Amino acid sequence: MIKDELIQSPCIRNCCLNEDDVCLGCFRALTEIIDWSDSDNTRRITVLEKAKKRRLAYHKSKV
């Protein structure tokens, strides 16, 4: 990654919020989606880590 290049959005254009306002496409919370464009890479990495944990928990609960 080039210095100062922002991490791209993980949006997969499959937006559907669950009852907790978490997108079932990218697993970001609604507030994280709204704040994404104003976030620096440190914040974006934190959001991506949280989204990954949500995705794993979601798929684990479906087994």
PDB file with one MODEL, atoms N, CA, C and O in Angstrom:
MODEL        1
ATOM      1  N   MET A   1       0.850  -1.177   0.000  1.00  0.00           N
ATOM      2  CA  MET A   1       0.000   0.000   0.000  1.00  0.00           C
ATOM      3  C   MET A   1       0.896   1.240   0.000  1.00  0.00           C
ATOM      4  O   MET A   1       1.873   1.312   0.746  1.00  0.00           O
ATOM      5  N   ILE A   2       0.565   2.175  -0.810  1.00  0.00           N
ATOM      6  CA  ILE A   2       1.288   3.436  -0.888  1.00  0.00           C
ATOM      7  C   ILE A   2       0.982   4.253   0.366  1.00  0.00           C
ATOM      8  O   ILE A   2      -0.158   4.297   0.829  1.00  0.00           O
ATOM      9  N   LYS A   3       2.019   4.901   0.909  1.00  0.00           N
ATOM     10  CA  LYS A   3       1.814   5.739   2.085  1.00  0.00           C
ATOM     11  C   LYS A   3       0.707   6.754   1.799  1.00  0.00           C
ATOM     12  O   LYS A   3       0.649   7.334   0.715  1.00  0.00           O
ATOM     13  N   ASP A   4      -0.146   6.955   2.759  1.00  0.00           N
ATOM     14  CA  ASP A   4      -1.280   7.882   2.676  1.00  0.00           C
ATOM     15  C   ASP A   4      -2.439   7.345   1.833  1.00  0.00           C
ATOM     16  O   ASP A   4      -3.447   8.033   1.672  1.00  0.00           O
ATOM     17  N   GLU A   5      -2.315   6.136   1.296  1.00  0.00           N
ATOM     18  CA  GLU A   5      -3.424   5.538   0.548  1.00  0.00           C
ATOM     19  C   GLU A   5      -4.395   4.922   1.552  1.00  0.00           C
ATOM     20  O   GLU A   5      -3.995   4.127   2.402  1.00  0.00           O
ATOM     21  N   LEU A   6      -5.662   5.289   1.450  1.00  0.00           N
ATOM     22  CA  LEU A   6      -6.655   4.789   2.392  1.00  0.00           C
ATOM     23  C   LEU A   6      -7.120   3.387   2.023  1.00  0.00           C
ATOM     24  O   LEU A   6      -7.246   3.049   0.845  1.00  0.00           O
ATOM     25  N   ILE A   7      -7.371   2.582   3.039  1.00  0.00           N
ATOM     26  CA  ILE A   7      -7.923   1.246   2.853  1.00  0.00           C
ATOM     27  C   ILE A   7      -9.313   1.394   2.247  1.00  0.00           C
ATOM     28  O   ILE A   7     -10.111   2.219   2.691  1.00  0.00           O
ATOM     29  N   GLN A   8      -9.591   0.593   1.238  1.00  0.00           N
ATOM     30  CA  GLN A   8     -10.875   0.664   0.541  1.00  0.00           C
ATOM     31  C   GLN A   8     -12.001   0.069   1.383  1.00  0.00           C
ATOM     32  O   GLN A   8     -11.768  -0.769   2.254  1.00  0.00           O
ATOM     33  N   SER A   9     -13.193   0.506   1.114  1.00  0.00           N
ATOM     34  CA  SER A   9     -14.381   0.012   1.796  1.00  0.00           C
ATOM     35  C   SER A   9     -14.581  -1.475   1.497  1.00  0.00           C
ATOM     36  O   SER A   9     -14.365  -1.918   0.369  1.00  0.00           O
ATOM     37  N   PRO A  10     -14.993  -2.246   2.511  1.00  0.00           N
ATOM     38  CA  PRO A  10     -15.270  -3.663   2.303  1.00  0.00           C
ATOM     39  C   PRO A  10     -16.680  -3.929   1.762  1.00  0.00           C
ATOM     40  O   PRO A  10     -17.106  -5.081   1.676  1.00  0.00           O
ATOM     41  N   CYS A  11     -17.388  -2.882   1.405  1.00  0.00           N
ATOM     42  CA  CYS A  11     -18.759  -3.016   0.915  1.00  0.00           C
ATOM     43  C   CYS A  11     -18.806  -3.936  -0.302  1.00  0.00           C
ATOM     44  O   CYS A  11     -18.027  -3.777  -1.242  1.00  0.00           O
ATOM     45  N   ILE A  12     -19.734  -4.906  -0.273  1.00  0.00           N
ATOM     46  CA  ILE A  12     -19.907  -5.817  -1.414  1.00  0.00           C
ATOM     47  C   ILE A  12     -21.255  -5.584  -2.100  1.00  0.00           C
ATOM     48  O   ILE A  12     -21.716  -6.418  -2.880  1.00  0.00           O
ATOM     49  N   ARG A  13     -21.872  -4.457  -1.806  1.00  0.00           N
ATOM     50  CA  ARG A  13     -23.148  -4.058  -2.422  1.00  0.00           C
ATOM     51  C   ARG A  13     -24.264  -5.082  -2.164  1.00  0.00           C
ATOM     52  O   ARG A  13     -25.121  -5.325  -3.014  1.00  0.00           O
ATOM     53  N   ASN A  14     -24.221  -5.674  -0.959  1.00  0.00           N
ATOM     54  CA  ASN A  14     -25.246  -6.615  -0.539  1.00  0.00           C
ATOM     55  C   ASN A  14     -25.755  -6.145   0.827  1.00  0.00           C
ATOM     56  O   ASN A  14     -25.719  -6.885   1.810  1.00  0.00           O
ATOM     57  N   CYS A  15     -26.225  -4.906   0.860  1.00  0.00           N
ATOM     58  CA  CYS A  15     -26.576  -4.255   2.114  1.00  0.00           C
ATOM     59  C   CYS A  15     -27.927  -4.726   2.644  1.00  0.00           C
ATOM     60  O   CYS A  15     -28.956  -4.627   1.976  1.00  0.00           O
ATOM     61  N   CYS A  16     -27.882  -5.233   3.852  1.00  0.00           N
ATOM     62  CA  CYS A  16     -29.095  -5.653   4.551  1.00  0.00           C
ATOM     63  C   CYS A  16     -28.769  -5.591   6.036  1.00  0.00           C
ATOM     64  O   CYS A  16     -27.950  -6.368   6.526  1.00  0.00           O
ATOM     65  N   LEU A  17     -29.405  -4.673   6.754  1.00  0.00           N
ATOM     66  CA  LEU A  17     -29.118  -4.517   8.175  1.00  0.00           C
ATOM     67  C   LEU A  17     -29.941  -5.493   9.004  1.00  0.00           C
ATOM     68  O   LEU A  17     -31.124  -5.707   8.742  1.00  0.00           O
ATOM     69  N   ASN A  18     -29.295  -6.083  10.013  1.00  0.00           N
ATOM     70  CA  ASN A  18     -30.030  -6.947  10.928  1.00  0.00           C
ATOM     71  C   ASN A  18     -30.619  -6.102  12.056  1.00  0.00           C
ATOM     72  O   ASN A  18     -30.561  -4.873  12.010  1.00  0.00           O
ATOM     73  N   GLU A  19     -31.181  -6.758  13.061  1.00  0.00           N
ATOM     74  CA  GLU A  19     -31.837  -6.042  14.155  1.00  0.00           C
ATOM     75  C   GLU A  19     -30.864  -5.218  15.004  1.00  0.00           C
ATOM     76  O   GLU A  19     -31.287  -4.342  15.758  1.00  0.00           O
ATOM     77  N   ASP A  20     -29.561  -5.498  14.882  1.00  0.00           N
ATOM     78  CA  ASP A  20     -28.538  -4.736  15.608  1.00  0.00           C
ATOM     79  C   ASP A  20     -27.900  -3.653  14.744  1.00  0.00           C
ATOM     80  O   ASP A  20     -26.885  -3.070  15.127  1.00  0.00           O
ATOM     81  N   ASP A  21     -28.487  -3.381  13.584  1.00  0.00           N
ATOM     82  CA  ASP A  21     -27.949  -2.404  12.620  1.00  0.00           C
ATOM     83  C   ASP A  21     -26.547  -2.769  12.146  1.00  0.00           C
ATOM     84  O   ASP A  21     -25.679  -1.908  12.001  1.00  0.00           O
ATOM     85  N   VAL A  22     -26.345  -4.063  11.907  1.00  0.00           N
ATOM     86  CA  VAL A  22     -25.100  -4.562  11.324  1.00  0.00           C
ATOM     87  C   VAL A  22     -25.423  -5.062   9.924  1.00  0.00           C
ATOM     88  O   VAL A  22     -26.375  -5.817   9.730  1.00  0.00           O
ATOM     89  N   CYS A  23     -24.634  -4.641   8.960  1.00  0.00           N
ATOM     90  CA  CYS A  23     -24.835  -5.062   7.575  1.00  0.00           C
ATOM     91  C   CYS A  23     -24.435  -6.527   7.421  1.00  0.00           C
ATOM     92  O   CYS A  23     -23.347  -6.925   7.836  1.00  0.00           O
ATOM     93  N   LEU A  24     -25.312  -7.325   6.826  1.00  0.00           N
ATOM     94  CA  LEU A  24     -25.023  -8.740   6.613  1.00  0.00           C
ATOM     95  C   LEU A  24     -24.208  -8.983   5.350  1.00  0.00           C
ATOM     96  O   LEU A  24     -23.917 -10.129   5.008  1.00  0.00           O
ATOM     97  N   GLY A  25     -23.839  -7.912   4.660  1.00  0.00           N
ATOM     98  CA  GLY A  25     -22.944  -8.019   3.511  1.00  0.00           C
ATOM     99  C   GLY A  25     -21.492  -7.859   3.926  1.00  0.00           C
ATOM    100  O   GLY A  25     -20.652  -8.704   3.616  1.00  0.00           O
ATOM    101  N   CYS A  26     -21.198  -6.768   4.630  1.00  0.00           N
ATOM    102  CA  CYS A  26     -19.809  -6.477   5.027  1.00  0.00           C
ATOM    103  C   CYS A  26     -19.581  -6.618   6.532  1.00  0.00           C
ATOM    104  O   CYS A  26     -18.438  -6.592   6.991  1.00  0.00           O
ATOM    105  N   PHE A  27     -20.657  -6.768   7.298  1.00  0.00           N
ATOM    106  CA  PHE A  27     -20.621  -6.952   8.749  1.00  0.00           C
ATOM    107  C   PHE A  27     -20.091  -5.743   9.515  1.00  0.00           C
ATOM    108  O   PHE A  27     -19.575  -5.874  10.625  1.00  0.00           O
ATOM    109  N   ARG A  28     -20.226  -4.572   8.910  1.00  0.00           N
ATOM    110  CA  ARG A  28     -19.934  -3.342   9.645  1.00  0.00           C
ATOM    111  C   ARG A  28     -21.226  -2.840  10.278  1.00  0.00           C
ATOM    112  O   ARG A  28     -22.317  -3.042   9.745  1.00  0.00           O
ATOM    113  N   ALA A  29     -21.081  -2.182  11.424  1.00  0.00           N
ATOM    114  CA  ALA A  29     -22.228  -1.537  12.061  1.00  0.00           C
ATOM    115  C   ALA A  29     -22.604  -0.303  11.246  1.00  0.00           C
ATOM    116  O   ALA A  29     -21.763   0.281  10.562  1.00  0.00           O
ATOM    117  N   LEU A  30     -23.855   0.082  11.326  1.00  0.00           N
ATOM    118  CA  LEU A  30     -24.331   1.240  10.568  1.00  0.00           C
ATOM    119  C   LEU A  30     -23.478   2.477  10.853  1.00  0.00           C
ATOM    120  O   LEU A  30     -23.129   3.213   9.930  1.00  0.00           O
ATOM    121  N   THR A  31     -23.144   2.709  12.107  1.00  0.00           N
ATOM    122  CA  THR A  31     -22.312   3.876  12.441  1.00  0.00           C
ATOM    123  C   THR A  31     -20.928   3.772  11.805  1.00  0.00           C
ATOM    124  O   THR A  31     -20.355   4.785  11.404  1.00  0.00           O
ATOM    125  N   GLU A  32     -20.386   2.557  11.710  1.00  0.00           N
ATOM    126  CA  GLU A  32     -19.077   2.368  11.074  1.00  0.00           C
ATOM    127  C   GLU A  32     -19.158   2.648   9.578  1.00  0.00           C
ATOM    128  O   GLU A  32     -18.230   3.207   8.994  1.00  0.00           O
ATOM    129  N   ILE A  33     -20.261   2.262   8.967  1.00  0.00           N
ATOM    130  CA  ILE A  33     -20.466   2.535   7.537  1.00  0.00           C
ATOM    131  C   ILE A  33     -20.547   4.041   7.302  1.00  0.00           C
ATOM    132  O   ILE A  33     -19.913   4.574   6.392  1.00  0.00           O
ATOM    133  N   ILE A  34     -21.330   4.711   8.127  1.00  0.00           N
ATOM    134  CA  ILE A  34     -21.509   6.158   7.987  1.00  0.00           C
ATOM    135  C   ILE A  34     -20.185   6.894   8.190  1.00  0.00           C
ATOM    136  O   ILE A  34     -19.890   7.849   7.472  1.00  0.00           O
ATOM    137  N   ASP A  35     -19.395   6.457   9.158  1.00  0.00           N
ATOM    138  CA  ASP A  35     -18.141   7.140   9.503  1.00  0.00           C
ATOM    139  C   ASP A  35     -16.957   6.746   8.624  1.00  0.00           C
ATOM    140  O   ASP A  35     -15.902   7.374   8.705  1.00  0.00           O
ATOM    141  N   TRP A  36     -17.109   5.715   7.783  1.00  0.00           N
ATOM    142  CA  TRP A  36     -15.989   5.169   7.011  1.00  0.00           C
ATOM    143  C   TRP A  36     -15.219   6.233   6.232  1.00  0.00           C
ATOM    144  O   TRP A  36     -13.991   6.277   6.303  1.00  0.00           O
ATOM    145  N   SER A  37     -15.909   7.076   5.503  1.00  0.00           N
ATOM    146  CA  SER A  37     -15.220   8.040   4.633  1.00  0.00           C
ATOM    147  C   SER A  37     -14.407   9.072   5.417  1.00  0.00           C
ATOM    148  O   SER A  37     -13.483   9.674   4.869  1.00  0.00           O
ATOM    149  N   ASP A  38     -14.738   9.281   6.683  1.00  0.00           N
ATOM    150  CA  ASP A  38     -13.991  10.222   7.520  1.00  0.00           C
ATOM    151  C   ASP A  38     -12.935   9.535   8.392  1.00  0.00           C
ATOM    152  O   ASP A  38     -12.247  10.195   9.170  1.00  0.00           O
ATOM    153  N   SER A  39     -12.810   8.217   8.263  1.00  0.00           N
ATOM    154  CA  SER A  39     -11.898   7.456   9.117  1.00  0.00           C
ATOM    155  C   SER A  39     -10.506   7.340   8.508  1.00  0.00           C
ATOM    156  O   SER A  39     -10.348   7.224   7.293  1.00  0.00           O
ATOM    157  N   ASP A  40      -9.498   7.375   9.384  1.00  0.00           N
ATOM    158  CA  ASP A  40      -8.133   7.134   8.918  1.00  0.00           C
ATOM    159  C   ASP A  40      -7.887   5.620   8.893  1.00  0.00           C
ATOM    160  O   ASP A  40      -8.747   4.845   9.312  1.00  0.00           O
ATOM    161  N   ASN A  41      -6.728   5.205   8.407  1.00  0.00           N
ATOM    162  CA  ASN A  41      -6.458   3.776   8.268  1.00  0.00           C
ATOM    163  C   ASN A  41      -6.428   3.042   9.602  1.00  0.00           C
ATOM    164  O   ASN A  41      -6.809   1.873   9.667  1.00  0.00           O
ATOM    165  N   THR A  42      -5.988   3.695  10.656  1.00  0.00           N
ATOM    166  CA  THR A  42      -5.989   3.052  11.972  1.00  0.00           C
ATOM    167  C   THR A  42      -7.410   2.687  12.370  1.00  0.00           C
ATOM    168  O   THR A  42      -7.664   1.572  12.825  1.00  0.00           O
ATOM    169  N   ARG A  43      -8.325   3.614  12.203  1.00  0.00           N
ATOM    170  CA  ARG A  43      -9.738   3.359  12.519  1.00  0.00           C
ATOM    171  C   ARG A  43     -10.319   2.312  11.570  1.00  0.00           C
ATOM    172  O   ARG A  43     -11.076   1.441  12.001  1.00  0.00           O
ATOM    173  N   ARG A  44      -9.978   2.386  10.302  1.00  0.00           N
ATOM    174  CA  ARG A  44     -10.498   1.425   9.325  1.00  0.00           C
ATOM    175  C   ARG A  44     -10.045   0.006   9.650  1.00  0.00           C
ATOM    176  O   ARG A  44     -10.821  -0.940   9.509  1.00  0.00           O
ATOM    177  N   ILE A  45      -8.809  -0.150  10.077  1.00  0.00           N
ATOM    178  CA  ILE A  45      -8.314  -1.475  10.460  1.00  0.00           C
ATOM    179  C   ILE A  45      -9.104  -2.001  11.652  1.00  0.00           C
ATOM    180  O   ILE A  45      -9.466  -3.177  11.688  1.00  0.00           O
ATOM    181  N   THR A  46      -9.371  -1.143  12.622  1.00  0.00           N
ATOM    182  CA  THR A  46     -10.170  -1.535  13.785  1.00  0.00           C
ATOM    183  C   THR A  46     -11.563  -1.979  13.355  1.00  0.00           C
ATOM    184  O   THR A  46     -12.065  -2.997  13.832  1.00  0.00           O
ATOM    185  N   VAL A  47     -12.181  -1.231  12.469  1.00  0.00           N
ATOM    186  CA  VAL A  47     -13.517  -1.570  11.966  1.00  0.00           C
ATOM    187  C   VAL A  47     -13.481  -2.914  11.239  1.00  0.00           C
ATOM    188  O   VAL A  47     -14.365  -3.747  11.436  1.00  0.00           O
ATOM    189  N   LEU A  48     -12.472  -3.132  10.405  1.00  0.00           N
ATOM    190  CA  LEU A  48     -12.360  -4.389   9.664  1.00  0.00           C
ATOM    191  C   LEU A  48     -12.161  -5.575  10.604  1.00  0.00           C
ATOM    192  O   LEU A  48     -12.701  -6.654  10.360  1.00  0.00           O
ATOM    193  N   GLU A  49     -11.398  -5.387  11.670  1.00  0.00           N
ATOM    194  CA  GLU A  49     -11.200  -6.460  12.650  1.00  0.00           C
ATOM    195  C   GLU A  49     -12.508  -6.795  13.361  1.00  0.00           C
ATOM    196  O   GLU A  49     -12.823  -7.966  13.570  1.00  0.00           O
ATOM    197  N   LYS A  50     -13.264  -5.769  13.731  1.00  0.00           N
ATOM    198  CA  LYS A  50     -14.567  -5.992  14.369  1.00  0.00           C
ATOM    199  C   LYS A  50     -15.527  -6.684  13.408  1.00  0.00           C
ATOM    200  O   LYS A  50     -16.261  -7.590  13.802  1.00  0.00           O
ATOM    201  N   ALA A  51     -15.519  -6.261  12.159  1.00  0.00           N
ATOM    202  CA  ALA A  51     -16.398  -6.861  11.151  1.00  0.00           C
ATOM    203  C   ALA A  51     -16.056  -8.335  10.948  1.00  0.00           C
ATOM    204  O   ALA A  51     -16.949  -9.168  10.793  1.00  0.00           O
ATOM    205  N   LYS A  52     -14.776  -8.652  10.949  1.00  0.00           N
ATOM    206  CA  LYS A  52     -14.354 -10.050  10.787  1.00  0.00           C
ATOM    207  C   LYS A  52     -14.874 -10.899  11.944  1.00  0.00           C
ATOM    208  O   LYS A  52     -15.361 -12.008  11.727  1.00  0.00           O
ATOM    209  N   LYS A  53     -14.775 -10.389  13.164  1.00  0.00           N
ATOM    210  CA  LYS A  53     -15.285 -11.116  14.329  1.00  0.00           C
ATOM    211  C   LYS A  53     -16.796 -11.307  14.228  1.00  0.00           C
ATOM    212  O   LYS A  53     -17.313 -12.374  14.557  1.00  0.00           O
ATOM    213  N   ARG A  54     -17.498 -10.279  13.776  1.00  0.00           N
ATOM    214  CA  ARG A  54     -18.955 -10.393  13.610  1.00  0.00           C
ATOM    215  C   ARG A  54     -19.302 -11.435  12.553  1.00  0.00           C
ATOM    216  O   ARG A  54     -20.221 -12.233  12.739  1.00  0.00           O
ATOM    217  N   ARG A  55     -18.569 -11.426  11.447  1.00  0.00           N
ATOM    218  CA  ARG A  55     -18.816 -12.385  10.364  1.00  0.00           C
ATOM    219  C   ARG A  55     -18.620 -13.816  10.873  1.00  0.00           C
ATOM    220  O   ARG A  55     -19.457 -14.684  10.627  1.00  0.00           O
ATOM    221  N   LEU A  56     -17.516 -14.058  11.579  1.00  0.00           N
ATOM    222  CA  LEU A  56     -17.241 -15.395  12.106  1.00  0.00           C
ATOM    223  C   LEU A  56     -18.317 -15.831  13.091  1.00  0.00           C
ATOM    224  O   LEU A  56     -18.770 -16.975  13.044  1.00  0.00           O
ATOM    225  N   ALA A  57     -18.731 -14.933  13.983  1.00  0.00           N
ATOM    226  CA  ALA A  57     -19.780 -15.259  14.956  1.00  0.00           C
ATOM    227  C   ALA A  57     -21.104 -15.545  14.261  1.00  0.00           C
ATOM    228  O   ALA A  57     -21.832 -16.458  14.653  1.00  0.00           O
ATOM    229  N   TYR A  58     -21.415 -14.769  13.235  1.00  0.00           N
ATOM    230  CA  TYR A  58     -22.659 -14.961  12.489  1.00  0.00           C
ATOM    231  C   TYR A  58     -22.678 -16.337  11.829  1.00  0.00           C
ATOM    232  O   TYR A  58     -23.659 -17.071  11.947  1.00  0.00           O
ATOM    233  N   HIS A  59     -21.608 -16.683  11.142  1.00  0.00           N
ATOM    234  CA  HIS A  59     -21.569 -17.962  10.436  1.00  0.00           C
ATOM    235  C   HIS A  59     -21.500 -19.137  11.407  1.00  0.00           C
ATOM    236  O   HIS A  59     -22.026 -20.212  11.121  1.00  0.00           O
ATOM    237  N   LYS A  60     -20.858 -18.934  12.547  1.00  0.00           N
ATOM    238  CA  LYS A  60     -20.801 -19.984  13.564  1.00  0.00           C
ATOM    239  C   LYS A  60     -22.193 -20.252  14.131  1.00  0.00           C
ATOM    240  O   LYS A  60     -22.533 -21.397  14.429  1.00  0.00           O
ATOM    241  N   SER A  61     -22.994 -19.204  14.279  1.00  0.00           N
ATOM    242  CA  SER A  61     -24.346 -19.357  14.827  1.00  0.00           C
ATOM    243  C   SER A  61     -25.297 -20.034  13.841  1.00  0.00           C
ATOM    244  O   SER A  61     -26.352 -20.530  14.236  1.00  0.00           O
ATOM    245  N   LYS A  62     -24.927 -20.054  12.568  1.00  0.00           N
ATOM    246  CA  LYS A  62     -25.779 -20.661  11.542  1.00  0.00           C
ATOM    247  C   LYS A  62     -25.511 -22.153  11.356  1.00  0.00           C
ATOM    248  O   LYS A  62     -26.201 -22.820  10.586  1.00  0.00           O
ATOM    249  N   VAL A  63     -24.498 -22.678  12.069  1.00  0.00           N
ATOM    250  CA  VAL A  63     -24.138 -24.104  11.923  1.00  0.00           C
ATOM    251  C   VAL A  63     -25.050 -24.956  12.747  1.00  0.00           C
ATOM    252  O   VAL A  63     -24.910 -26.179  12.758  1.00  0.00           O
TER     253      VAL A  63
ENDMDL
END
